[in-house]
Amino acid sequence: MISDLKKRALHRTSILEGQLRGLGRMIENEDYCVDIITQSLAIQKSLQSLNKLIVENHLRTHVSEMFSQGGESKEKAVAELLKVFELNNVRGD
């Protein structure tokens, strides 16, 4: 993994851990529902940010290498990207 992207992804996971712990406390304390939903939506945005970093790393490393190899390797990269795109559209906004 590219060093800068790895550092940023690990930082994002630390933030997510804190957000999830906070969400659990909010539920345990029976906080106002809209506040809980707001926190949950913030977590979802953080996960999207993490996913973007992972996709960027994949494109800059694995996909570029697979494209340069051509042939079957290139087709596999295209299939992987289409799968991620499809998963995002099925489960996304």
ABEGO torsion letter per residue (X at the ends): XBAAAAAAAAAAAAAAAAAAAAAAAAAAAGBBAAAAAAAAAAAAAAAAAAAAAAAAAAAABAAAAAAAAEEAAAAAAAAAAAAAAAAAAAABX
